[in-house]
Amino acid sequence: MRTQLISKARRVVVKVGSNVLSDRTGHLSERVIGDLARQVAAARGGGRETVLVTSGAISAGVAQLGLASRPKLLPQLQAAAAVGQSRLMQLYAAAFRREGLEVGQILLTAEDLKARTRHLNARNTIIALLEKGVVPIINENDTVSTDEIKFGDNDTLSALVANLVAADLLVILTDTRGLMTEDPRKGKGELIREVERMTPGIETLARGAGSARGTGGMASKLRAVKMVVSSGEAAVIADGREREILCRILRGEDVGTFFHPAGAKMDGRKRWIAWFVKPRGTLIVDDGAAAALLRKGTSLLPSGIRDVLGEFRDGDTVRVTAADGREIARGLSNYSAADLRVIRGRKTGEIAGLLGHKDYDEAVHRDNLVLMGGRETGGG
């Protein structure tokens, strides 16, 4: 199954971490970047469109500025990013040019992907680059994106990019062999070669902090993988320091950890609802409504809503959770929080009498509803 799924992947997003790109002194390794460019070129030659999501700007800036360690103050981090990003792109451009390929730099912030129009513009730009045979190289805009530097990571960015362009495969290249049964830093544990379904047990294997140079540990990588497989795509986490690792992955070799798609592919609009727009509130539903959503894919009616949390307007994204706190869906609400508090638990025929108007029968229509696999409620 792994080989078959990978062989069909025509569009691939590759994320490479700071620890893979840097040598022991913390400087960007021209050899590693050259090897990566050669492998991406080979993938292009094999008919695969490849998008590269790269870390390394802050790490490169730290080295360029002669700093002993990664700064903690935000202005210093942003200054390092400003210096390092230009150095990073210089090395990428030179490496890919040796392979006969041009690169295009795209710096993104979360806001660029939340607004629907900007979201589509970003997607169209990346697709246009791919159609022209250019390798898009994407990074977080660290000089202005304060959330990323403070508590974000490029693992999440890579998953968002994979969803943005509907990639068939996400490859995360890091400094461990993949997902291990125990913390690899303790010298123990075995590689988990395939994950057919993301479970709480799998997610508990990702304990531990981020790396010294980057911001993302295994927990952030699993969150990224979950976003991709939930959208119907496959993912691999592997050691980017291994020789020919990307070529071996794309040949279907048994390296790293392979994550199977969780179901059918989502369409682009539902991906946007699920992953790109922060929910403004929460609708807690009764057991009957939860079962109808999960088993039949129905719309959510006001009669099934037990409680309304938060303040939001009609058209905003909301979470839909079961009584036990499991997030079962996200969707666009047809009514404001204030209106839903009035009509929750009531029948459709009562809406007009309670509100003085009835714009919709449904609180959330199934066309604007995305099932989230019953995962626990978490961050936006």
Order of alpha helices (4+ residues) and beta strands (2+ residues): alpha-beta-alpha-alpha-beta-alpha-alpha-beta-alpha-alpha-beta-alpha-alpha-beta-beta-alpha-alpha-beta-alpha-beta-alpha-beta-alpha-beta-beta-beta-alpha-alpha-beta
